[in-house]
């Protein structure tokens, strides 16, 4: 077996490396070596497996990670997340090589808004300004006037003149939350995240009875009936910071369960309970996020594949919507 510890070096038509990793390799040691050798950084979303979070250079939400990557002098960005996140990193760092360990790591929310269908939808509302959640494809960003994150979404909406009609895409649950928070009557695209829609209201209510002192904290991508019961609603980073500041000792966490790793690390004296889904599967785990493994991360760095590439026009037009968001946020000191 070669020094790269592979059996073959074949890339199939979908871009996945069909390789075998020597089981005796210390993958943590090998990945650290490759980072130095290739001047690479690893970005890991909070929803990644704990071992990937532990070896990452930066951990956080998708946009914050991409912004951090753009500030570094790294030649290679390895994004342990999902496809749209790596696309965003490429938009903000077009001169850098951006890698994604598994190209099948997609996103049910991003996939719920195909750009060709949204383009036709948008044509029905020619006077509307389009605000899109950052969790969307690169091509959808080219059809967007302003992007937003779950952290700055309320501020972005409130920065738009009240007489300006708005289309909000792709997450209908976040859109409904924003309508309620801002009082704006927006046209909503009917998209959603499979993880945040699966939580069982009945099981969560039972959990709250079993743990009367626990606070229910939820991501705004969750459905309205759950958000109405939540003690705190916020982005993934917002949820993490809330648990660090709060005097409460127990939390029921209604978002992808990968965030519990960072919550437990930062507050080892507290108890974190993942909100249960409405069936017996591990549906509070994103199957796309969990496609990335330590082995795939190693192979991705060793072979610098799969690489994320975008047409110049997509980078230019898509980035404009992100830059507008960053400008509005900067002006507000966010």
C-alpha positions as CSV (number, residue, x, y, z in Angstrom):
1,X,0.0,0.0,0.0
2,X,1.3,3.5,-0.9
3,X,2.3,6.2,1.6
4,X,-1.2,7.6,1.1
5,X,-2.6,4.2,2.3
6,X,-5.0,3.7,-0.5
7,X,-5.9,0.7,-2.5
8,X,-7.0,2.6,-5.6
9,X,-7.1,6.1,-6.8
10,X,-10.4,6.1,-8.7
11,X,-12.9,8.9,-8.8
12,X,-16.4,7.9,-9.9
13,X,-18.7,10.0,-12.0
14,X,-20.3,11.7,-8.9
15,X,-17.0,12.7,-7.5
16,X,-16.5,10.3,-4.6
17,X,-13.1,8.8,-3.9
18,X,-13.3,5.0,-4.0
19,X,-10.4,4.4,-1.7
20,X,-9.4,2.3,1.3
21,X,-7.7,3.6,4.3
22,X,-5.0,1.6,6.2
23,X,-6.8,0.8,9.5
24,X,-3.4,1.1,11.4
25,X,-3.0,4.8,10.5
26,X,-3.4,7.4,13.2
27,X,-5.9,9.6,11.3
28,X,-5.6,12.5,13.7
29,X,-1.8,12.5,13.3
30,X,-2.1,12.1,9.5
31,X,-4.6,14.9,9.1
32,X,-2.5,17.3,11.3
33,X,0.5,16.4,9.0
34,X,-1.5,17.1,5.9
35,X,-2.8,20.5,7.2
36,X,0.8,21.7,7.7
37,X,2.1,20.1,4.5
38,X,-0.6,21.7,2.3
39,X,-1.3,24.9,4.3
40,X,-4.9,23.8,4.8
41,X,-7.5,24.6,7.4
42,X,-10.5,22.5,8.4
43,X,-13.8,24.1,9.1
44,X,-16.4,22.0,10.9
45,X,-20.0,22.8,11.4
46,X,-21.5,22.2,14.9
47,X,-23.5,19.3,13.4
48,X,-20.5,17.3,12.5
49,X,-19.4,14.2,14.4
50,X,-17.5,15.0,17.6
51,X,-14.2,13.7,16.4
52,X,-14.3,15.9,13.3
53,X,-15.2,18.9,15.5
54,X,-12.2,18.1,17.8
55,X,-9.7,18.1,14.9
56,X,-11.1,21.2,13.2
57,X,-9.3,24.6,13.2
58,X,-12.6,26.4,13.4
59,X,-16.1,25.3,14.6
60,X,-19.3,27.2,14.1
61,X,-22.2,28.1,11.9
62,X,-21.8,28.0,8.2
63,X,-21.4,31.7,7.4
64,X,-19.1,32.4,10.3
65,X,-16.9,29.6,9.2
66,X,-16.7,30.9,5.6
67,X,-15.9,34.4,6.9
68,X,-13.2,32.9,9.0
69,X,-11.8,31.0,6.1
70,X,-11.7,34.2,4.0
71,X,-9.5,35.8,6.6
72,X,-6.9,33.2,6.7
73,X,-3.8,32.7,4.6
74,X,-4.6,29.0,4.0
75,X,-4.3,27.7,0.4
76,X,-6.9,25.0,1.0
77,X,-10.2,25.1,2.8
78,X,-11.6,21.7,3.8
79,X,-15.3,22.2,4.7
80,X,-16.7,19.5,7.0
81,X,-20.3,20.4,6.5
82,X,-22.7,20.2,3.6
83,X,-22.5,21.3,-0.1
84,X,-24.1,24.8,0.2
85,X,-21.7,25.7,3.0
86,X,-18.7,24.8,0.8
87,X,-20.2,26.8,-2.0
88,X,-20.5,29.8,0.2
89,X,-16.8,29.4,1.3
90,X,-15.8,29.3,-2.4
91,X,-17.8,32.5,-3.1
92,X,-16.0,34.3,-0.3
93,X,-12.6,32.8,-1.1
94,X,-12.7,32.2,-4.9
95,X,-8.9,32.2,-5.1
96,X,-8.6,29.2,-2.7
97,X,-9.2,25.6,-3.2
98,X,-12.3,24.4,-1.4
99,X,-12.8,20.7,-0.6
100,X,-15.8,18.8,0.7
101,X,-15.2,15.3,2.1
102,X,-18.3,13.9,0.6
103,X,-20.2,15.5,-2.3
104,X,-23.4,13.6,-1.3
105,X,-23.5,15.8,1.9
106,X,-26.4,17.8,0.6
107,X,-29.2,19.6,2.5
108,X,-32.9,18.9,2.5
109,X,-33.6,22.6,3.0
110,X,-31.4,23.8,0.1
111,X,-32.8,21.0,-2.1
112,X,-36.4,22.1,-1.3
113,X,-35.9,25.2,-3.4
114,X,-34.7,24.3,-6.9
115,X,-33.5,27.5,-8.6
116,X,-35.4,26.8,-11.9
117,X,-38.7,26.6,-10.0
118,X,-37.9,29.6,-7.8
119,X,-37.1,31.7,-10.8
120,X,-40.6,31.1,-12.1
121,X,-42.1,31.8,-8.7
122,X,-40.1,35.0,-8.4
123,X,-41.5,36.2,-11.8
124,X,-45.0,36.2,-10.3
125,X,-43.9,38.9,-7.9
126,X,-41.8,41.3,-10.0
127,X,-41.9,44.2,-7.4
128,X,-40.8,42.0,-4.5
129,X,-37.3,42.0,-3.0
130,X,-35.9,38.5,-2.3
131,X,-34.4,37.6,1.0
132,X,-32.9,34.1,1.2
133,X,-31.7,32.2,4.2
134,X,-28.0,31.4,3.8
135,X,-28.9,27.7,3.8
136,X,-29.5,27.6,0.1
137,X,-27.7,26.7,-3.1
138,X,-25.2,29.0,-4.8
139,X,-27.5,29.4,-7.8
140,X,-30.4,30.4,-5.5
141,X,-28.2,33.1,-4.1
142,X,-27.9,34.6,-7.6
143,X,-31.7,35.1,-7.6
144,X,-31.5,36.7,-4.1
145,X,-31.2,40.4,-3.2
146,X,-30.1,39.9,0.4
147,X,-29.0,36.8,2.3
148,X,-29.6,36.4,6.0
149,X,-28.6,34.0,8.7
150,X,-30.7,32.8,11.6
151,X,-28.7,35.2,13.8
152,X,-29.3,38.4,11.7
153,X,-32.6,37.5,10.0
154,X,-34.8,39.7,12.1
155,X,-32.5,42.7,11.6
156,X,-32.2,42.1,7.9
157,X,-36.0,42.1,7.5
158,X,-36.4,45.2,9.7
159,X,-33.7,47.1,7.7
160,X,-35.9,46.9,4.6
161,X,-38.5,49.7,4.1
162,X,-41.9,48.7,5.3
163,X,-43.5,49.6,1.9
164,X,-41.1,47.2,0.1
165,X,-42.8,43.8,-0.4
166,X,-40.6,40.8,0.3
167,X,-40.3,37.1,-0.8
168,X,-38.6,35.0,1.8
169,X,-36.9,31.7,0.9
170,X,-36.4,28.8,1.3
171,X,-37.4,28.0,4.9
172,X,-41.1,28.4,5.6
173,X,-40.7,27.9,9.3
174,X,-38.0,30.5,9.7
175,X,-40.2,32.7,7.4
176,X,-43.2,32.3,9.7
177,X,-41.1,33.1,12.7
178,X,-39.9,36.3,11.0
179,X,-43.4,37.3,10.1
180,X,-44.4,36.9,13.8
181,X,-41.3,38.7,15.1
182,X,-41.3,41.7,12.6
183,X,-45.0,42.0,11.7
184,X,-44.1,41.9,8.0
185,X,-46.5,40.2,5.6
186,X,-44.0,38.3,3.4
187,X,-44.5,35.9,0.5
188,X,-43.0,32.6,1.8
189,X,-41.5,29.8,-0.3
190,X,-42.6,26.4,1.1
191,X,-39.3,24.7,2.0
192,X,-38.1,23.1,5.2
193,X,-35.3,21.2,7.0
194,X,-36.1,17.5,7.5
195,X,-34.4,17.5,10.9
196,X,-36.1,20.5,12.4
197,X,-39.6,19.4,11.2
198,X,-39.4,15.9,12.8
199,X,-39.4,16.8,16.5
200,X,-42.4,15.3,18.4
201,X,-44.4,17.9,20.3
202,X,-45.9,15.1,22.4
203,X,-42.6,13.6,23.4
204,X,-41.1,17.0,24.1
205,X,-44.1,17.8,26.4
206,X,-43.5,14.5,28.2
207,X,-39.8,15.4,28.6
208,X,-40.7,18.8,30.0
209,X,-42.9,17.1,32.6
210,X,-40.1,14.7,33.5
211,X,-37.6,17.5,33.7
212,X,-39.6,20.5,35.1
213,X,-36.5,22.6,35.7
214,X,-35.2,22.1,32.1
215,X,-35.4,24.9,29.6
216,X,-36.5,24.1,26.0
217,X,-34.3,25.8,23.5
218,X,-35.0,25.7,19.8
219,X,-33.7,26.7,16.4
220,X,-36.0,29.0,14.4
221,X,-36.2,26.4,11.7
222,X,-38.4,24.3,14.0
223,X,-42.2,24.3,13.5
224,X,-44.3,27.0,15.1
225,X,-46.0,24.7,17.6
226,X,-42.6,23.9,19.1
227,X,-41.3,27.5,19.0
228,X,-44.3,28.6,21.0
229,X,-43.2,26.3,23.9
230,X,-39.5,27.3,23.7
231,X,-37.9,29.3,26.5
232,X,-35.3,30.5,24.1
233,X,-35.1,30.6,20.2
234,X,-31.8,31.2,18.4
235,X,-29.2,30.2,15.9
236,X,-26.9,27.3,16.6
237,X,-24.3,29.6,18.0
238,X,-27.0,31.5,19.9
239,X,-28.2,28.3,21.5
240,X,-24.7,27.4,22.6
241,X,-24.1,30.9,24.1
242,X,-27.4,30.8,25.9
243,X,-26.5,27.5,27.6
244,X,-23.2,29.0,28.7
245,X,-24.8,32.1,30.2
246,X,-27.9,30.6,31.7
247,X,-28.1,29.6,35.3
248,X,-30.3,26.7,34.4
249,X,-28.7,23.2,34.8
250,X,-30.8,21.2,32.3
251,X,-31.7,21.9,28.7
252,X,-33.9,20.2,26.1
253,X,-32.2,21.0,22.8
254,X,-34.4,21.2,19.7
255,X,-31.9,21.3,16.8
256,X,-29.5,18.8,15.3
257,X,-27.9,16.8,18.1
258,X,-24.3,17.5,17.0
259,X,-24.3,20.8,18.9
260,X,-24.5,18.9,22.2
261,X,-20.8,18.0,21.9
262,X,-19.8,21.7,22.2
263,X,-22.5,22.4,24.8
264,X,-21.2,19.5,27.0
265,X,-17.6,20.6,26.5
266,X,-18.2,24.2,27.5
267,X,-20.7,23.4,30.4
268,X,-19.7,20.0,31.8
269,X,-21.8,20.6,34.9
270,X,-25.0,20.9,32.9
271,X,-27.3,18.3,31.4
272,X,-28.3,18.5,27.7
273,X,-31.2,16.4,26.4
274,X,-31.7,16.1,22.6
275,X,-35.3,16.8,21.6
276,X,-36.8,13.5,20.5
277,X,-38.2,12.9,16.9
278,X,-41.7,11.6,16.3
279,X,-40.5,8.1,15.5
280,X,-37.8,5.7,16.7
281,X,-35.0,6.6,14.3
282,X,-32.2,9.1,14.9
283,X,-33.9,11.7,12.9
284,X,-32.6,14.5,15.1
285,X,-29.3,13.8,13.4
286,X,-28.8,15.2,9.9
287,X,-27.9,12.3,7.6
288,X,-26.2,14.6,5.2
289,X,-24.0,16.2,7.9
290,X,-23.1,12.7,9.2
291,X,-21.9,11.5,5.7
292,X,-18.6,13.2,6.5
293,X,-16.2,10.9,8.5
294,X,-12.7,11.1,9.7
295,X,-11.6,8.6,7.0
296,X,-13.2,10.8,4.2
297,X,-11.7,13.9,5.7
298,X,-8.2,12.3,5.5
299,X,-8.7,11.0,1.9
300,X,-10.1,14.4,0.8
301,X,-7.0,16.2,2.1
302,X,-4.6,13.6,0.8
303,X,-6.0,13.8,-2.8
304,X,-7.4,17.3,-2.7
305,X,-10.7,15.9,-4.0
306,X,-13.7,16.4,-4.3
307,X,-13.2,20.0,-5.1
308,X,-15.9,22.6,-5.1
309,X,-15.9,24.7,-8.3
310,X,-18.4,27.4,-9.4
311,X,-18.8,29.4,-12.6
312,X,-17.5,32.9,-12.3
313,X,-21.0,34.4,-12.9
314,X,-22.4,32.4,-10.0
315,X,-19.6,33.6,-7.7
316,X,-20.1,37.2,-8.8
317,X,-23.9,37.3,-8.7
318,X,-24.3,35.1,-5.6
319,X,-21.7,36.9,-3.6
320,X,-23.5,40.2,-4.1
321,X,-26.4,39.0,-1.9
322,X,-24.0,37.9,0.8
323,X,-22.0,41.1,0.6
324,X,-25.2,43.1,1.0
325,X,-26.1,41.1,4.2
326,X,-22.6,41.7,5.6
327,X,-22.9,45.4,4.9
328,X,-26.2,45.7,6.7
329,X,-24.9,43.7,9.6
330,X,-21.7,45.7,9.9
331,X,-23.7,49.0,9.9
332,X,-25.7,47.7,12.8
333,X,-22.7,46.4,14.6
334,X,-23.8,42.8,14.4
